[in-house]
Amino acid sequence: MDSTYALHEMLEVHEIAAFKTVCMTKSKTMQALVTDPELKQILQQDAILSQQQLQELGGVLSKATV
């Protein structure tokens, strides 16, 4: 079943997806630069969570109609 969203709602989802992409990229990049194992683990968890969230947002966008 398609969900109908207003244009501004779709644009907001796109903005959130762009922001989460930047977050994931930064976490993955910083993992290579940090030496503290605990911080490395936090960054890895953040990258994994961001990837999951991006998949969910992609699902919302693929099912939506404007």
C-alpha distances in whole Angstrom, upper triangle without the diagonal:
4,7,10,13,17,19,21,18,17,21,21,19,21,24,23,22,26,27,26,27,31,31,30,33,35,35,35,38,40,40,42,45,45,48,47,45,43,42,41,39,37,36,35,33,31,31,29,27,26,25,22,21,21,19,16,17,16,13,12,13,11,8,9,10,14
4,6,10,13,15,17,15,14,17,18,16,18,21,21,20,23,25,24,25,28,29,29,31,33,33,34,37,38,39,41,43,44,46,46,44,43,41,40,38,36,35,34,32,30,30,28,26,25,24,22,20,19,18,15,15,14,11,10,10,9,5,6,6,10
4,6,10,12,14,12,11,15,15,14,16,19,18,18,21,23,22,24,27,27,27,30,32,32,33,36,37,38,40,42,42,45,44,43,41,39,39,37,35,34,33,31,29,28,27,25,24,23,21,19,18,17,15,13,14,11,9,9,10,6,5,6,8
4,7,9,12,10,10,13,14,13,15,18,18,19,21,23,23,24,27,28,28,31,33,33,34,37,38,39,41,43,44,47,46,45,43,41,40,39,37,35,35,33,31,30,29,27,25,25,23,21,20,19,17,15,15,14,11,10,11,9,6,5,6
4,6,8,6,7,10,11,10,13,15,15,16,19,20,21,22,25,26,26,28,30,31,32,34,36,37,39,41,41,44,44,43,41,39,38,37,35,33,33,31,29,28,28,25,23,23,22,19,18,19,16,14,14,14,10,10,12,10,7,6,5
4,6,5,7,9,10,11,13,15,16,17,19,20,21,23,25,26,27,29,31,32,33,35,37,38,40,41,42,45,45,44,42,40,40,39,36,34,35,33,30,30,30,27,25,25,24,21,20,21,19,16,17,17,13,12,15,14,10,9,6
4,5,5,6,9,10,11,12,14,15,17,18,20,21,23,25,26,27,29,30,32,33,35,36,39,40,41,44,44,43,42,39,39,38,35,33,34,32,29,29,29,27,24,24,24,21,19,21,19,16,16,17,14,12,14,14,11,9,6
4,5,5,6,9,10,10,12,14,15,16,18,20,21,23,24,26,27,29,30,32,33,35,37,38,38,42,41,41,39,37,37,36,33,32,32,31,28,27,28,25,23,24,23,20,19,20,19,15,17,18,14,13,16,16,13,12,10
4,5,5,6,9,10,11,12,14,15,17,18,20,21,23,24,26,27,29,30,32,33,36,37,37,40,40,39,37,35,35,34,31,29,30,28,25,25,25,23,20,21,20,17,16,18,15,12,14,15,11,10,14,13,10,11,9
4,5,5,6,9,10,11,12,14,15,17,19,20,21,23,24,26,27,29,30,32,34,35,36,39,39,38,37,34,34,33,30,29,29,27,24,24,24,22,19,19,19,16,14,15,14,10,11,12,9,7,11,11,8,9,8
4,5,5,6,9,10,10,12,14,15,17,18,20,21,23,24,26,27,29,30,33,33,34,38,38,38,36,33,33,32,30,28,28,27,24,23,24,22,19,20,20,17,15,17,16,12,13,15,12,10,13,15,12,12,10
4,5,5,6,9,10,10,12,14,15,16,18,20,21,22,24,26,27,29,31,32,32,36,35,35,33,30,30,30,27,25,26,25,21,21,22,20,17,18,18,15,14,16,14,11,13,15,12,11,15,15,13,14,13
4,5,5,6,9,10,10,12,14,15,16,18,20,21,22,24,26,27,29,31,31,34,34,33,32,29,29,28,25,24,24,22,19,19,19,17,14,15,15,11,10,12,11,7,9,11,8,8,11,13,11,13,12
4,5,5,6,9,10,10,13,14,15,17,18,20,21,23,24,26,28,29,30,34,34,33,32,29,28,28,26,23,24,23,20,19,19,18,14,15,15,12,10,12,12,8,9,12,10,8,12,14,12,14,13
4,5,5,6,9,10,11,12,14,15,17,18,20,21,23,25,27,27,28,32,32,32,30,27,27,27,24,22,23,22,19,18,19,17,14,15,16,13,11,14,14,10,12,15,13,12,15,17,15,17,16
4,5,5,6,9,10,10,12,14,15,16,18,20,21,23,25,26,26,30,29,29,27,24,24,24,21,19,20,19,15,15,16,14,11,13,13,10,9,12,11,8,11,13,12,11,15,17,15,18,17
4,5,5,6,9,10,10,12,14,15,16,18,20,21,23,25,26,29,29,28,27,24,23,23,21,18,19,18,15,14,14,13,9,10,11,8,6,9,10,7,8,11,11,10,13,15,15,17,17
4,6,5,6,9,10,11,12,14,16,17,18,20,22,23,24,28,28,28,27,24,23,23,21,18,19,19,15,14,16,15,11,12,14,11,9,12,13,10,11,15,14,13,16,18,18,19,19
4,5,5,6,9,10,11,12,14,15,16,19,21,21,22,26,26,26,24,21,21,21,18,16,17,17,13,13,15,13,10,12,14,11,10,14,14,12,13,17,16,15,18,21,20,22,22
4,5,5,6,8,10,10,12,14,15,17,19,20,21,24,24,23,22,19,19,18,16,14,14,14,10,9,11,10,6,8,10,8,7,11,11,10,12,15,15,15,17,19,19,22,22
4,5,5,6,9,10,11,12,14,16,17,19,20,23,24,23,23,20,19,19,17,14,14,15,11,9,11,11,7,8,11,10,7,11,13,11,12,15,16,15,17,20,20,23,23
4,5,5,6,9,10,10,12,14,16,17,18,22,22,22,22,18,17,18,16,13,14,15,12,10,13,13,9,11,14,13,11,14,16,14,15,19,19,18,21,23,23,26,26
4,5,5,6,9,10,11,12,15,15,16,19,19,19,18,15,15,15,13,10,11,12,8,8,11,10,7,10,12,11,11,14,15,14,16,19,19,19,22,24,24,27,27
4,5,5,6,9,10,11,13,15,15,19,19,18,18,15,13,14,12,9,9,10,7,5,8,8,6,7,10,10,9,12,14,14,15,18,19,19,21,23,24,27,28
4,6,5,6,9,10,11,13,15,18,19,19,19,16,14,15,14,10,11,13,10,8,11,12,9,10,13,13,12,15,17,16,17,20,21,21,22,25,26,29,29
4,5,5,6,9,10,11,12,16,16,17,17,13,12,14,12,9,11,13,10,8,12,13,11,12,16,15,15,18,20,19,20,23,24,23,25,28,29,31,31
4,5,5,6,9,10,10,14,14,14,13,10,9,10,9,5,7,9,7,6,9,11,9,11,14,14,14,17,19,19,20,23,24,24,26,28,29,32,33
4,6,5,7,9,11,14,15,14,15,12,9,11,11,7,7,10,9,6,9,12,10,11,14,15,15,17,19,20,20,23,24,24,26,29,30,32,33
4,5,6,7,9,13,14,15,16,13,11,13,13,9,10,13,12,10,13,15,14,14,18,18,17,20,22,22,23,26,27,27,28,31,32,35,35
4,5,5,6,10,11,12,13,9,8,11,11,7,9,12,11,10,14,15,14,16,19,19,19,22,24,24,25,28,29,29,31,33,34,37,37
4,5,6,8,9,9,11,8,5,8,9,6,7,10,10,9,12,15,14,15,18,19,19,21,24,24,25,27,29,29,31,33,34,37,38
4,6,8,11,11,13,11,8,11,13,10,10,14,14,13,15,18,17,18,21,22,22,24,26,27,27,30,32,32,33,36,37,40,40
4,7,10,11,13,11,9,13,13,11,12,16,15,15,18,20,19,20,23,24,24,26,29,29,29,32,34,33,35,38,39,41,42
4,6,8,10,7,6,10,11,9,11,14,14,14,17,19,19,20,23,24,24,27,29,29,30,33,34,34,36,39,39,42,43
4,6,9,8,7,11,12,12,13,16,17,17,19,21,22,23,25,27,27,29,31,32,33,35,37,37,39,41,42,45,46
4,6,5,6,9,10,11,12,14,15,17,19,20,21,23,25,26,27,29,31,31,33,35,36,37,39,41,42,45,46
4,5,5,6,9,10,10,12,14,15,16,18,20,21,23,24,26,27,29,30,31,33,35,36,37,39,41,44,45
4,5,5,6,9,10,11,12,14,15,17,18,20,21,23,24,26,27,29,30,32,33,35,36,38,39,42,43
4,5,5,6,9,10,10,12,14,15,16,18,20,21,22,24,26,27,28,30,31,32,34,36,37,40,41
4,5,5,6,9,10,11,12,14,15,17,19,20,21,23,25,26,27,29,30,31,33,35,36,39,40
4,5,5,6,9,10,11,12,14,15,17,18,20,21,23,24,26,27,29,30,32,33,35,38,39
4,5,5,6,9,10,11,12,14,15,16,18,20,21,22,24,26,27,28,30,32,33,36,37
4,5,5,6,9,10,10,12,14,15,16,18,20,21,22,24,26,26,28,30,31,34,35
4,5,5,6,9,10,11,13,14,15,17,19,20,21,23,25,26,27,29,30,34,35
4,5,5,6,9,10,11,12,14,16,17,18,20,21,23,24,26,27,29,32,34
4,5,5,6,9,10,10,12,14,15,16,18,20,21,22,24,26,27,30,31
4,5,5,6,9,10,10,12,14,15,16,18,20,21,22,25,26,29,30
4,5,5,6,9,10,11,13,14,15,17,19,20,21,23,25,28,30
4,5,5,6,9,10,11,12,14,15,17,18,20,21,23,26,28
4,5,5,6,9,10,10,12,14,15,16,18,20,21,24,25
4,5,5,6,9,10,10,12,14,15,16,19,20,23,25
4,5,5,6,9,10,11,13,14,15,17,19,22,24
4,5,5,6,9,10,11,12,14,16,17,20,21
4,5,5,6,9,10,10,12,14,15,18,20
4,5,5,6,9,10,10,12,14,18,20
4,5,5,6,9,10,11,12,16,18
4,5,5,6,9,10,11,14,15
4,5,5,6,9,10,13,15
4,5,5,6,9,12,15
4,6,5,6,10,12
4,6,5,8,10
4,6,8,11
4,7,10
4,7
4
